[in-house]
Amino acid sequence: ALITPTPYAKSILEGYGIEQPIFPVSNGIDLKRYERNVDKIVAFRKYFGIRPDEKVVLGVGLYFQRKGLLDFVEVAKKLPDYKFIWFGDTSRLIIPAEISEVIDHHPDNVYFPGYVKGPIIEGAYSDADVFFFPSYEETEGIVVLEALASKCQVVVRDIGVFHPWLENGVNCYMGHDNDEFAEIIEECIENKRCDTIDAGYETACDRSIESVGQQLKQVYEYVLNH
């Protein structure tokens, strides 16, 4: 049997003509790690010098165009009053010139702190006003689970991997282009849309490491019994 993180990934494998049974089981999320923690939030705000009245849009991913990094910056240009922070890093030796140019020369409201782990990024997940992930292709998108587990408002691109476990207007908001993303983010921050945080957290709970462990147990038992 094969295990893959989403129904979308399963459908891709089936398209290759694979005949073994395929089970979609999430990579899972440690909910306790992403519980709201005031000390982590203070550490995050101090690290970036964020004032109490400033609004933050968070992105996480490698420096790949596929992750939507260029779109993240373009949306930031449309919303200059908000801080856009992208956590993640990739060797400059393997990223295209267009990405390097954006990392070196970007709007004043965009920040590329590189790879930051522990309290800083966990505080960012909990404290950011919006988690914005305009990726074009994923097999699951573990950073989305991290944001949902942190009870952060999630905005993603409407792509196949997020169906059916994410639903626009229910546990997240989905957009298709930068104009729509900018509109959604602004409306979320300015409380012009109902938040989807509680439903998003329930989605993360369904993919807790405890739940995933039970699903894996069922797959192993299936294999042993067949």
Salt bridges, closest charged atoms under 4 A:
GLU14 OE2 - LYS10 NZ 4.00
ASP53 OD1 - ARG51 NE 3.25
GLU54 OE2 - ARG51 NH1 3.34
GLU54 OE1 - LYS83 NZ 3.53
ASP71 OD2 - ARG157 NH2 3.51
GLU74 OE2 - LYS77 NZ 3.00
GLU101 OE2 - HIS105 ND1 3.20
ASP104 OD1 - ARG92 NH2 2.98
GLU122 OE2 - ARG33 NE 2.75
GLU122 OE1 - LYS40 NZ 2.51
ASP127 OD2 - ARG45 NE 2.48
GLU138 OE2 - ARG66 NH1 3.57
GLU138 OE2 - LYS67 NZ 2.94
ASP158 OD1 - HIS163 NE2 2.59
ASP158 OD2 - HIS176 NE2 3.17
ASP179 OD1 - LYS78 NZ 2.84
GLU180 OE1 - HIS176 ND1 3.05
GLU187 OE1 - ARG193 NE 2.58
GLU221 OE2 - LYS217 NZ 2.72
